[in-house]
Amino acid sequence: MSIRLTFKEGKYRLKDMACYVAGQGKASLNWVSKTEVVATANKPFGVGRGRINCTMPDNSGKHYYWYSNVWIRSSADQGYVSEKS
C-alpha cells in the first residue's frame, strides 16, 4: 500500500518528513518532485486495519503537521477499503 502526498508552499520542513506503517516501522519514501512524495509500506497489510502516518515539523520545530490514512481489509479474499474513499 502507498499514499501520494503533494505539498503546497508552506512553513514546514519537507526534508524532515517521516512516515510510519503500523506494525512495520518506517515507510519507504520516494520523492517524485520537490513537492510530491509517495510513502509505501514495505509489506502488504494483513486482514484488519492498516495505517500509514506521516509527520513533519514546521520551520520553528515547535509544531508538527500530521497526516494519517487507514485501509481496512475485512477478509483475506477481499481487497482494501480506504476510510477516505
PDB file of N, CA, C and O in Angstrom, chain B, residues numbered from 101:
ATOM      1  N   MET B 101       0.838  -1.170   0.000  1.00  0.00           N
ATOM      2  CA  MET B 101       0.000   0.000   0.000  1.00  0.00           C
ATOM      3  C   MET B 101       0.887   1.239   0.000  1.00  0.00           C
ATOM      4  O   MET B 101       1.998   1.233   0.532  1.00  0.00           O
ATOM      5  N   SER B 102       0.377   2.279  -0.599  1.00  0.00           N
ATOM      6  CA  SER B 102       1.122   3.535  -0.622  1.00  0.00           C
ATOM      7  C   SER B 102       0.153   4.707  -0.669  1.00  0.00           C
ATOM      8  O   SER B 102      -1.010   4.574  -1.048  1.00  0.00           O
ATOM      9  N   ILE B 103       0.680   5.861  -0.269  1.00  0.00           N
ATOM     10  CA  ILE B 103      -0.068   7.111  -0.393  1.00  0.00           C
ATOM     11  C   ILE B 103       0.835   8.120  -1.078  1.00  0.00           C
ATOM     12  O   ILE B 103       2.054   8.100  -0.912  1.00  0.00           O
ATOM     13  N   ARG B 104       0.221   8.997  -1.845  1.00  0.00           N
ATOM     14  CA  ARG B 104       0.940  10.068  -2.535  1.00  0.00           C
ATOM     15  C   ARG B 104       0.505  11.388  -1.913  1.00  0.00           C
ATOM     16  O   ARG B 104      -0.684  11.700  -1.851  1.00  0.00           O
ATOM     17  N   LEU B 105       1.487  12.158  -1.454  1.00  0.00           N
ATOM     18  CA  LEU B 105       1.208  13.452  -0.836  1.00  0.00           C
ATOM     19  C   LEU B 105       1.821  14.555  -1.683  1.00  0.00           C
ATOM     20  O   LEU B 105       2.970  14.456  -2.114  1.00  0.00           O
ATOM     21  N   THR B 106       1.048  15.601  -1.916  1.00  0.00           N
ATOM     22  CA  THR B 106       1.517  16.773  -2.658  1.00  0.00           C
ATOM     23  C   THR B 106       1.415  17.974  -1.729  1.00  0.00           C
ATOM     24  O   THR B 106       0.369  18.210  -1.122  1.00  0.00           O
ATOM     25  N   PHE B 107       2.496  18.730  -1.618  1.00  0.00           N
ATOM     26  CA  PHE B 107       2.569  19.845  -0.685  1.00  0.00           C
ATOM     27  C   PHE B 107       2.514  21.184  -1.408  1.00  0.00           C
ATOM     28  O   PHE B 107       3.186  21.395  -2.417  1.00  0.00           O
ATOM     29  N   LYS B 108       1.701  22.080  -0.868  1.00  0.00           N
ATOM     30  CA  LYS B 108       1.690  23.470  -1.313  1.00  0.00           C
ATOM     31  C   LYS B 108       2.813  24.198  -0.583  1.00  0.00           C
ATOM     32  O   LYS B 108       3.383  23.667   0.370  1.00  0.00           O
ATOM     33  N   GLU B 109       3.126  25.386  -1.018  1.00  0.00           N
ATOM     34  CA  GLU B 109       4.141  26.178  -0.320  1.00  0.00           C
ATOM     35  C   GLU B 109       3.674  26.404   1.111  1.00  0.00           C
ATOM     36  O   GLU B 109       2.510  26.723   1.350  1.00  0.00           O
ATOM     37  N   GLY B 110       4.579  26.240   2.049  1.00  0.00           N
ATOM     38  CA  GLY B 110       4.187  26.390   3.441  1.00  0.00           C
ATOM     39  C   GLY B 110       5.383  26.552   4.353  1.00  0.00           C
ATOM     40  O   GLY B 110       6.532  26.540   3.910  1.00  0.00           O
ATOM     41  N   LYS B 111       5.093  26.703   5.635  1.00  0.00           N
ATOM     42  CA  LYS B 111       6.131  26.913   6.651  1.00  0.00           C
ATOM     43  C   LYS B 111       6.454  25.593   7.340  1.00  0.00           C
ATOM     44  O   LYS B 111       6.280  25.459   8.551  1.00  0.00           O
ATOM     45  N   TYR B 112       6.920  24.628   6.570  1.00  0.00           N
ATOM     46  CA  TYR B 112       7.276  23.331   7.102  1.00  0.00           C
ATOM     47  C   TYR B 112       8.580  22.856   6.472  1.00  0.00           C
ATOM     48  O   TYR B 112       9.049  23.399   5.472  1.00  0.00           O
ATOM     49  N   ARG B 113       9.156  21.813   7.099  1.00  0.00           N
ATOM     50  CA  ARG B 113      10.456  21.306   6.650  1.00  0.00           C
ATOM     51  C   ARG B 113      10.267  19.954   5.964  1.00  0.00           C
ATOM     52  O   ARG B 113      10.253  18.911   6.618  1.00  0.00           O
ATOM     53  N   LEU B 114      10.123  19.986   4.657  1.00  0.00           N
ATOM     54  CA  LEU B 114       9.898  18.764   3.895  1.00  0.00           C
ATOM     55  C   LEU B 114      11.003  17.737   4.116  1.00  0.00           C
ATOM     56  O   LEU B 114      10.744  16.534   4.147  1.00  0.00           O
ATOM     57  N   LYS B 115      12.246  18.222   4.271  1.00  0.00           N
ATOM     58  CA  LYS B 115      13.376  17.299   4.415  1.00  0.00           C
ATOM     59  C   LYS B 115      13.297  16.489   5.704  1.00  0.00           C
ATOM     60  O   LYS B 115      13.969  15.465   5.828  1.00  0.00           O
ATOM     61  N   ASP B 116      12.486  16.931   6.669  1.00  0.00           N
ATOM     62  CA  ASP B 116      12.358  16.244   7.946  1.00  0.00           C
ATOM     63  C   ASP B 116      11.069  15.420   8.058  1.00  0.00           C
ATOM     64  O   ASP B 116      10.718  14.969   9.148  1.00  0.00           O
ATOM     65  N   MET B 117      10.368  15.222   6.945  1.00  0.00           N
ATOM     66  CA  MET B 117       9.154  14.423   6.963  1.00  0.00           C
ATOM     67  C   MET B 117       9.506  12.952   7.151  1.00  0.00           C
ATOM     68  O   MET B 117      10.488  12.462   6.593  1.00  0.00           O
ATOM     69  N   ALA B 118       8.701  12.258   7.939  1.00  0.00           N
ATOM     70  CA  ALA B 118       8.861  10.817   8.135  1.00  0.00           C
ATOM     71  C   ALA B 118       7.473  10.176   8.132  1.00  0.00           C
ATOM     72  O   ALA B 118       6.508  10.748   8.637  1.00  0.00           O
ATOM     73  N   CYS B 119       7.396   8.989   7.560  1.00  0.00           N
ATOM     74  CA  CYS B 119       6.144   8.244   7.542  1.00  0.00           C
ATOM     75  C   CYS B 119       6.380   6.872   8.166  1.00  0.00           C
ATOM     76  O   CYS B 119       7.440   6.269   8.000  1.00  0.00           O
ATOM     77  N   TYR B 120       5.382   6.403   8.877  1.00  0.00           N
ATOM     78  CA  TYR B 120       5.477   5.131   9.587  1.00  0.00           C
ATOM     79  C   TYR B 120       4.274   4.263   9.248  1.00  0.00           C
ATOM     80  O   TYR B 120       3.153   4.752   9.113  1.00  0.00           O
ATOM     81  N   VAL B 121       4.526   2.972   9.114  1.00  0.00           N
ATOM     82  CA  VAL B 121       3.488   2.000   8.805  1.00  0.00           C
ATOM     83  C   VAL B 121       3.199   1.206  10.071  1.00  0.00           C
ATOM     84  O   VAL B 121       4.116   0.691  10.710  1.00  0.00           O
ATOM     85  N   ALA B 122       1.925   1.109  10.430  1.00  0.00           N
ATOM     86  CA  ALA B 122       1.546   0.368  11.640  1.00  0.00           C
ATOM     87  C   ALA B 122       2.106  -1.047  11.594  1.00  0.00           C
ATOM     88  O   ALA B 122       1.847  -1.793  10.650  1.00  0.00           O
ATOM     89  N   GLY B 123       2.879  -1.414  12.621  1.00  0.00           N
ATOM     90  CA  GLY B 123       3.442  -2.743  12.730  1.00  0.00           C
ATOM     91  C   GLY B 123       4.656  -3.020  11.863  1.00  0.00           C
ATOM     92  O   GLY B 123       5.183  -4.132  11.887  1.00  0.00           O
ATOM     93  N   GLN B 124       5.123  -2.016  11.082  1.00  0.00           N
ATOM     94  CA  GLN B 124       6.240  -2.248  10.165  1.00  0.00           C
ATOM     95  C   GLN B 124       7.400  -1.275  10.344  1.00  0.00           C
ATOM     96  O   GLN B 124       8.494  -1.535   9.843  1.00  0.00           O
ATOM     97  N   GLY B 125       7.195  -0.178  11.032  1.00  0.00           N
ATOM     98  CA  GLY B 125       8.250   0.824  11.152  1.00  0.00           C
ATOM     99  C   GLY B 125       8.154   1.866  10.045  1.00  0.00           C
ATOM    100  O   GLY B 125       7.067   2.170   9.552  1.00  0.00           O
ATOM    101  N   LYS B 126       9.312   2.410   9.661  1.00  0.00           N
ATOM    102  CA  LYS B 126       9.326   3.493   8.672  1.00  0.00           C
ATOM    103  C   LYS B 126       8.885   3.017   7.294  1.00  0.00           C
ATOM    104  O   LYS B 126       9.217   1.913   6.860  1.00  0.00           O
ATOM    105  N   ALA B 127       8.125   3.882   6.615  1.00  0.00           N
ATOM    106  CA  ALA B 127       7.722   3.631   5.233  1.00  0.00           C
ATOM    107  C   ALA B 127       8.859   4.055   4.308  1.00  0.00           C
ATOM    108  O   ALA B 127       9.684   4.892   4.672  1.00  0.00           O
ATOM    109  N   SER B 128       8.897   3.482   3.132  1.00  0.00           N
ATOM    110  CA  SER B 128       9.835   3.915   2.103  1.00  0.00           C
ATOM    111  C   SER B 128       9.288   5.193   1.472  1.00  0.00           C
ATOM    112  O   SER B 128       8.113   5.258   1.111  1.00  0.00           O
ATOM    113  N   LEU B 129      10.145   6.209   1.340  1.00  0.00           N
ATOM    114  CA  LEU B 129       9.731   7.474   0.733  1.00  0.00           C
ATOM    115  C   LEU B 129      10.397   7.622  -0.623  1.00  0.00           C
ATOM    116  O   LEU B 129      11.610   7.457  -0.755  1.00  0.00           O
ATOM    117  N   ASN B 130       9.592   7.935  -1.627  1.00  0.00           N
ATOM    118  CA  ASN B 130      10.093   8.183  -2.971  1.00  0.00           C
ATOM    119  C   ASN B 130       9.647   9.584  -3.384  1.00  0.00           C
ATOM    120  O   ASN B 130       8.481   9.802  -3.710  1.00  0.00           O
ATOM    121  N   TRP B 131      10.586  10.529  -3.366  1.00  0.00           N
ATOM    122  CA  TRP B 131      10.276  11.902  -3.761  1.00  0.00           C
ATOM    123  C   TRP B 131      10.232  11.963  -5.285  1.00  0.00           C
ATOM    124  O   TRP B 131      11.259  11.829  -5.951  1.00  0.00           O
ATOM    125  N   VAL B 132       9.031  12.166  -5.830  1.00  0.00           N
ATOM    126  CA  VAL B 132       8.869  12.217  -7.284  1.00  0.00           C
ATOM    127  C   VAL B 132       9.085  13.633  -7.821  1.00  0.00           C
ATOM    128  O   VAL B 132       9.272  13.825  -9.023  1.00  0.00           O
ATOM    129  N   SER B 133       9.057  14.614  -6.933  1.00  0.00           N
ATOM    130  CA  SER B 133       9.396  16.002  -7.271  1.00  0.00           C
ATOM    131  C   SER B 133       9.761  16.697  -5.959  1.00  0.00           C
ATOM    132  O   SER B 133       9.776  16.063  -4.904  1.00  0.00           O
ATOM    133  N   LYS B 134      10.054  17.991  -6.022  1.00  0.00           N
ATOM    134  CA  LYS B 134      10.405  18.735  -4.801  1.00  0.00           C
ATOM    135  C   LYS B 134       9.236  18.848  -3.839  1.00  0.00           C
ATOM    136  O   LYS B 134       9.434  19.076  -2.645  1.00  0.00           O
ATOM    137  N   THR B 135       8.014  18.691  -4.347  1.00  0.00           N
ATOM    138  CA  THR B 135       6.824  18.875  -3.506  1.00  0.00           C
ATOM    139  C   THR B 135       5.887  17.675  -3.491  1.00  0.00           C
ATOM    140  O   THR B 135       4.757  17.790  -3.015  1.00  0.00           O
ATOM    141  N   GLU B 136       6.321  16.537  -3.996  1.00  0.00           N
ATOM    142  CA  GLU B 136       5.444  15.369  -4.052  1.00  0.00           C
ATOM    143  C   GLU B 136       6.223  14.113  -3.659  1.00  0.00           C
ATOM    144  O   GLU B 136       7.318  13.856  -4.158  1.00  0.00           O
ATOM    145  N   VAL B 137       5.623  13.335  -2.747  1.00  0.00           N
ATOM    146  CA  VAL B 137       6.276  12.121  -2.248  1.00  0.00           C
ATOM    147  C   VAL B 137       5.269  10.975  -2.228  1.00  0.00           C
ATOM    148  O   VAL B 137       4.071  11.178  -2.034  1.00  0.00           O
ATOM    149  N   VAL B 138       5.788   9.766  -2.436  1.00  0.00           N
ATOM    150  CA  VAL B 138       4.990   8.558  -2.301  1.00  0.00           C
ATOM    151  C   VAL B 138       5.573   7.768  -1.127  1.00  0.00           C
ATOM    152  O   VAL B 138       6.752   7.416  -1.129  1.00  0.00           O
ATOM    153  N   ALA B 139       4.734   7.497  -0.130  1.00  0.00           N
ATOM    154  CA  ALA B 139       5.130   6.698   1.037  1.00  0.00           C
ATOM    155  C   ALA B 139       4.543   5.305   0.856  1.00  0.00           C
ATOM    156  O   ALA B 139       3.341   5.150   0.636  1.00  0.00           O
ATOM    157  N   THR B 140       5.411   4.284   0.952  1.00  0.00           N
ATOM    158  CA  THR B 140       4.989   2.916   0.666  1.00  0.00           C
ATOM    159  C   THR B 140       5.320   1.990   1.826  1.00  0.00           C
ATOM    160  O   THR B 140       6.413   2.040   2.389  1.00  0.00           O
ATOM    161  N   ALA B 141       4.350   1.140   2.174  1.00  0.00           N
ATOM    162  CA  ALA B 141       4.574   0.106   3.182  1.00  0.00           C
ATOM    163  C   ALA B 141       5.517  -0.944   2.600  1.00  0.00           C
ATOM    164  O   ALA B 141       5.434  -1.263   1.414  1.00  0.00           O
ATOM    165  N   ASN B 142       6.408  -1.479   3.423  1.00  0.00           N
ATOM    166  CA  ASN B 142       7.359  -2.485   2.948  1.00  0.00           C
ATOM    167  C   ASN B 142       6.708  -3.842   2.713  1.00  0.00           C
ATOM    168  O   ASN B 142       7.204  -4.631   1.909  1.00  0.00           O
ATOM    169  N   LYS B 143       5.592  -4.128   3.410  1.00  0.00           N
ATOM    170  CA  LYS B 143       4.867  -5.387   3.245  1.00  0.00           C
ATOM    171  C   LYS B 143       3.380  -5.064   3.108  1.00  0.00           C
ATOM    172  O   LYS B 143       2.927  -4.029   3.596  1.00  0.00           O
ATOM    173  N   PRO B 144       2.618  -5.937   2.450  1.00  0.00           N
ATOM    174  CA  PRO B 144       1.162  -5.725   2.384  1.00  0.00           C
ATOM    175  C   PRO B 144       0.551  -5.773   3.783  1.00  0.00           C
ATOM    176  O   PRO B 144       1.090  -6.420   4.681  1.00  0.00           O
ATOM    177  N   PHE B 145      -0.559  -5.095   3.959  1.00  0.00           N
ATOM    178  CA  PHE B 145      -1.291  -5.158   5.218  1.00  0.00           C
ATOM    179  C   PHE B 145      -2.031  -6.488   5.298  1.00  0.00           C
ATOM    180  O   PHE B 145      -2.475  -7.027   4.284  1.00  0.00           O
ATOM    181  N   GLY B 146      -2.155  -7.002   6.498  1.00  0.00           N
ATOM    182  CA  GLY B 146      -2.923  -8.225   6.708  1.00  0.00           C
ATOM    183  C   GLY B 146      -4.408  -7.900   6.829  1.00  0.00           C
ATOM    184  O   GLY B 146      -4.841  -6.785   6.539  1.00  0.00           O
ATOM    185  N   VAL B 147      -5.165  -8.880   7.255  1.00  0.00           N
ATOM    186  CA  VAL B 147      -6.599  -8.684   7.474  1.00  0.00           C
ATOM    187  C   VAL B 147      -6.777  -7.745   8.663  1.00  0.00           C
ATOM    188  O   VAL B 147      -6.047  -7.842   9.650  1.00  0.00           O
ATOM    189  N   GLY B 148      -7.722  -6.860   8.569  1.00  0.00           N
ATOM    190  CA  GLY B 148      -7.974  -5.857   9.605  1.00  0.00           C
ATOM    191  C   GLY B 148      -7.595  -4.478   9.093  1.00  0.00           C
ATOM    192  O   GLY B 148      -7.759  -4.167   7.913  1.00  0.00           O
ATOM    193  N   ARG B 149      -7.086  -3.659  10.003  1.00  0.00           N
ATOM    194  CA  ARG B 149      -6.726  -2.288   9.634  1.00  0.00           C
ATOM    195  C   ARG B 149      -5.232  -2.173   9.374  1.00  0.00           C
ATOM    196  O   ARG B 149      -4.414  -2.798  10.049  1.00  0.00           O
ATOM    197  N   GLY B 150      -4.899  -1.360   8.382  1.00  0.00           N
ATOM    198  CA  GLY B 150      -3.520  -0.979   8.120  1.00  0.00           C
ATOM    199  C   GLY B 150      -3.466   0.539   8.058  1.00  0.00           C
ATOM    200  O   GLY B 150      -4.419   1.179   7.615  1.00  0.00           O
ATOM    201  N   ARG B 151      -2.356   1.118   8.500  1.00  0.00           N
ATOM    202  CA  ARG B 151      -2.315   2.584   8.569  1.00  0.00           C
ATOM    203  C   ARG B 151      -0.916   3.084   8.234  1.00  0.00           C
ATOM    204  O   ARG B 151       0.089   2.468   8.591  1.00  0.00           O
ATOM    205  N   ILE B 152      -0.878   4.226   7.534  1.00  0.00           N
ATOM    206  CA  ILE B 152       0.361   4.965   7.314  1.00  0.00           C
ATOM    207  C   ILE B 152       0.172   6.347   7.929  1.00  0.00           C
ATOM    208  O   ILE B 152      -0.773   7.059   7.591  1.00  0.00           O
ATOM    209  N   ASN B 153       1.090   6.728   8.848  1.00  0.00           N
ATOM    210  CA  ASN B 153       1.088   8.051   9.480  1.00  0.00           C
ATOM    211  C   ASN B 153       2.324   8.816   9.018  1.00  0.00           C
ATOM    212  O   ASN B 153       3.424   8.264   8.988  1.00  0.00           O
ATOM    213  N   CYS B 154       2.145  10.078   8.662  1.00  0.00           N
ATOM    214  CA  CYS B 154       3.269  10.922   8.269  1.00  0.00           C
ATOM    215  C   CYS B 154       3.294  12.161   9.159  1.00  0.00           C
ATOM    216  O   CYS B 154       2.251  12.748   9.449  1.00  0.00           O
ATOM    217  N   THR B 155       4.490  12.553   9.588  1.00  0.00           N
ATOM    218  CA  THR B 155       4.662  13.749  10.406  1.00  0.00           C
ATOM    219  C   THR B 155       5.794  14.589   9.846  1.00  0.00           C
ATOM    220  O   THR B 155       6.701  14.084   9.183  1.00  0.00           O
ATOM    221  N   MET B 156       5.721  15.896  10.130  1.00  0.00           N
ATOM    222  CA  MET B 156       6.736  16.827   9.649  1.00  0.00           C
ATOM    223  C   MET B 156       6.698  18.087  10.519  1.00  0.00           C
ATOM    224  O   MET B 156       5.620  18.621  10.784  1.00  0.00           O
ATOM    225  N   PRO B 157       7.868  18.567  10.968  1.00  0.00           N
ATOM    226  CA  PRO B 157       7.883  19.778  11.797  1.00  0.00           C
ATOM    227  C   PRO B 157       7.674  21.043  10.967  1.00  0.00           C
ATOM    228  O   PRO B 157       7.958  21.078   9.770  1.00  0.00           O
ATOM    229  N   ASP B 158       7.169  22.081  11.640  1.00  0.00           N
ATOM    230  CA  ASP B 158       7.134  23.384  10.982  1.00  0.00           C
ATOM    231  C   ASP B 158       8.536  23.993  11.058  1.00  0.00           C
ATOM    232  O   ASP B 158       9.443  23.404  11.646  1.00  0.00           O
ATOM    233  N   ASN B 159       8.704  25.157  10.471  1.00  0.00           N
ATOM    234  CA  ASN B 159      10.032  25.781  10.421  1.00  0.00           C
ATOM    235  C   ASN B 159      10.609  26.071  11.803  1.00  0.00           C
ATOM    236  O   ASN B 159      11.828  26.077  11.973  1.00  0.00           O
ATOM    237  N   SER B 160       9.750  26.313  12.790  1.00  0.00           N
ATOM    238  CA  SER B 160      10.244  26.615  14.139  1.00  0.00           C
ATOM    239  C   SER B 160      10.671  25.358  14.885  1.00  0.00           C
ATOM    240  O   SER B 160      11.444  25.437  15.840  1.00  0.00           O
ATOM    241  N   GLY B 161      10.171  24.191  14.454  1.00  0.00           N
ATOM    242  CA  GLY B 161      10.442  22.950  15.159  1.00  0.00           C
ATOM    243  C   GLY B 161       9.589  22.769  16.402  1.00  0.00           C
ATOM    244  O   GLY B 161       9.757  21.784  17.121  1.00  0.00           O
ATOM    245  N   LYS B 162       8.680  23.694  16.671  1.00  0.00           N
ATOM    246  CA  LYS B 162       7.833  23.630  17.863  1.00  0.00           C
ATOM    247  C   LYS B 162       6.493  22.945  17.594  1.00  0.00           C
ATOM    248  O   LYS B 162       5.845  22.466  18.525  1.00  0.00           O
ATOM    249  N   HIS B 163       6.079  22.897  16.344  1.00  0.00           N
ATOM    250  CA  HIS B 163       4.784  22.336  15.975  1.00  0.00           C
ATOM    251  C   HIS B 163       4.989  21.325  14.858  1.00  0.00           C
ATOM    252  O   HIS B 163       5.955  21.399  14.099  1.00  0.00           O
ATOM    253  N   TYR B 164       4.053  20.374  14.776  1.00  0.00           N
ATOM    254  CA  TYR B 164       4.147  19.329  13.758  1.00  0.00           C
ATOM    255  C   TYR B 164       2.882  19.254  12.925  1.00  0.00           C
ATOM    256  O   TYR B 164       1.778  19.506  13.407  1.00  0.00           O
ATOM    257  N   TYR B 165       3.072  18.905  11.671  1.00  0.00           N
ATOM    258  CA  TYR B 165       1.969  18.566  10.786  1.00  0.00           C
ATOM    259  C   TYR B 165       1.859  17.041  10.819  1.00  0.00           C
ATOM    260  O   TYR B 165       2.864  16.343  10.952  1.00  0.00           O
ATOM    261  N   TRP B 166       0.638  16.534  10.696  1.00  0.00           N
ATOM    262  CA  TRP B 166       0.406  15.109  10.794  1.00  0.00           C
ATOM    263  C   TRP B 166      -0.645  14.716   9.780  1.00  0.00           C
ATOM    264  O   TRP B 166      -1.638  15.420   9.599  1.00  0.00           O
ATOM    265  N   TYR B 167      -0.425  13.578   9.109  1.00  0.00           N
ATOM    266  CA  TYR B 167      -1.400  13.036   8.169  1.00  0.00           C
ATOM    267  C   TYR B 167      -1.454  11.527   8.367  1.00  0.00           C
ATOM    268  O   TYR B 167      -0.420  10.884   8.552  1.00  0.00           O
ATOM    269  N   SER B 168      -2.645  10.969   8.329  1.00  0.00           N
ATOM    270  CA  SER B 168      -2.812   9.533   8.505  1.00  0.00           C
ATOM    271  C   SER B 168      -3.844   9.010   7.523  1.00  0.00           C
ATOM    272  O   SER B 168      -4.832   9.682   7.226  1.00  0.00           O
ATOM    273  N   ASN B 169      -3.606   7.802   7.019  1.00  0.00           N
ATOM    274  CA  ASN B 169      -4.579   7.149   6.146  1.00  0.00           C
ATOM    275  C   ASN B 169      -4.743   5.708   6.622  1.00  0.00           C
ATOM    276  O   ASN B 169      -3.763   5.033   6.936  1.00  0.00           O
ATOM    277  N   VAL B 170      -5.992   5.244   6.673  1.00  0.00           N
ATOM    278  CA  VAL B 170      -6.307   3.893   7.143  1.00  0.00           C
ATOM    279  C   VAL B 170      -6.931   3.102   6.003  1.00  0.00           C
ATOM    280  O   VAL B 170      -7.781   3.602   5.266  1.00  0.00           O
ATOM    281  N   TRP B 171      -6.485   1.844   5.877  1.00  0.00           N
ATOM    282  CA  TRP B 171      -7.093   0.901   4.950  1.00  0.00           C
ATOM    283  C   TRP B 171      -7.684  -0.237   5.763  1.00  0.00           C
ATOM    284  O   TRP B 171      -7.127  -0.622   6.792  1.00  0.00           O
ATOM    285  N   ILE B 172      -8.814  -0.780   5.307  1.00  0.00           N
ATOM    286  CA  ILE B 172      -9.466  -1.881   6.004  1.00  0.00           C
ATOM    287  C   ILE B 172      -9.603  -3.051   5.034  1.00  0.00           C
ATOM    288  O   ILE B 172     -10.071  -2.906   3.905  1.00  0.00           O
ATOM    289  N   ARG B 173      -9.180  -4.205   5.515  1.00  0.00           N
ATOM    290  CA  ARG B 173      -9.329  -5.438   4.745  1.00  0.00           C
ATOM    291  C   ARG B 173     -10.086  -6.411   5.632  1.00  0.00           C
ATOM    292  O   ARG B 173      -9.534  -6.927   6.604  1.00  0.00           O
ATOM    293  N   SER B 174     -11.362  -6.666   5.298  1.00  0.00           N
ATOM    294  CA  SER B 174     -12.221  -7.442   6.198  1.00  0.00           C
ATOM    295  C   SER B 174     -11.960  -8.946   6.146  1.00  0.00           C
ATOM    296  O   SER B 174     -12.263  -9.651   7.108  1.00  0.00           O
ATOM    297  N   SER B 175     -11.411  -9.446   5.056  1.00  0.00           N
ATOM    298  CA  SER B 175     -11.066 -10.870   4.988  1.00  0.00           C
ATOM    299  C   SER B 175      -9.948 -11.067   3.970  1.00  0.00           C
ATOM    300  O   SER B 175      -9.687 -10.193   3.144  1.00  0.00           O
ATOM    301  N   ALA B 176      -9.295 -12.216   4.036  1.00  0.00           N
ATOM    302  CA  ALA B 176      -8.132 -12.480   3.187  1.00  0.00           C
ATOM    303  C   ALA B 176      -8.476 -12.485   1.698  1.00  0.00           C
ATOM    304  O   ALA B 176      -7.607 -12.223   0.866  1.00  0.00           O
ATOM    305  N   ASP B 177      -9.723 -12.777   1.353  1.00  0.00           N
ATOM    306  CA  ASP B 177     -10.096 -12.838  -0.060  1.00  0.00           C
ATOM    307  C   ASP B 177     -10.667 -11.516  -0.579  1.00  0.00           C
ATOM    308  O   ASP B 177     -11.142 -11.457  -1.714  1.00  0.00           O
ATOM    309  N   GLN B 178     -10.629 -10.461   0.229  1.00  0.00           N
ATOM    310  CA  GLN B 178     -11.124  -9.156  -0.201  1.00  0.00           C
ATOM    311  C   GLN B 178      -9.989  -8.160  -0.327  1.00  0.00           C
ATOM    312  O   GLN B 178      -8.944  -8.297   0.309  1.00  0.00           O
ATOM    313  N   GLY B 179     -10.210  -7.163  -1.152  1.00  0.00           N
ATOM    314  CA  GLY B 179      -9.237  -6.088  -1.304  1.00  0.00           C
ATOM    315  C   GLY B 179      -9.344  -5.098  -0.163  1.00  0.00           C
ATOM    316  O   GLY B 179     -10.065  -5.328   0.809  1.00  0.00           O
ATOM    317  N   TYR B 180      -8.625  -4.000  -0.287  1.00  0.00           N
ATOM    318  CA  TYR B 180      -8.594  -2.965   0.739  1.00  0.00           C
ATOM    319  C   TYR B 180      -9.677  -1.928   0.490  1.00  0.00           C
ATOM    320  O   TYR B 180     -10.041  -1.643  -0.651  1.00  0.00           O
ATOM    321  N   VAL B 181     -10.181  -1.373   1.579  1.00  0.00           N
ATOM    322  CA  VAL B 181     -11.119  -0.261   1.536  1.00  0.00           C
ATOM    323  C   VAL B 181     -10.467   0.872   2.303  1.00  0.00           C
ATOM    324  O   VAL B 181     -10.018   0.670   3.431  1.00  0.00           O
ATOM    325  N   SER B 182     -10.403   2.059   1.719  1.00  0.00           N
ATOM    326  CA  SER B 182      -9.857   3.210   2.415  1.00  0.00           C
ATOM    327  C   SER B 182     -10.990   3.956   3.081  1.00  0.00           C
ATOM    328  O   SER B 182     -12.042   4.160   2.476  1.00  0.00           O
ATOM    329  N   GLU B 183     -10.785   4.371   4.335  1.00  0.00           N
ATOM    330  CA  GLU B 183     -11.818   5.138   5.045  1.00  0.00           C
ATOM    331  C   GLU B 183     -12.054   6.479   4.388  1.00  0.00           C
ATOM    332  O   GLU B 183     -13.100   7.092   4.603  1.00  0.00           O
ATOM    333  N   LYS B 184     -11.099   6.954   3.581  1.00  0.00           N
ATOM    334  CA  LYS B 184     -11.240   8.267   2.973  1.00  0.00           C
ATOM    335  C   LYS B 184     -11.755   8.194   1.546  1.00  0.00           C
ATOM    336  O   LYS B 184     -11.623   9.157   0.790  1.00  0.00           O
ATOM    337  N   SER B 185     -12.339   7.065   1.167  1.00  0.00           N
ATOM    338  CA  SER B 185     -12.866   6.887  -0.192  1.00  0.00           C
ATOM    339  C   SER B 185     -14.070   7.764  -0.407  1.00  0.00           C
ATOM    340  O   SER B 185     -14.654   7.755  -1.491  1.00  0.00           O
TER     341      SER B 185
END
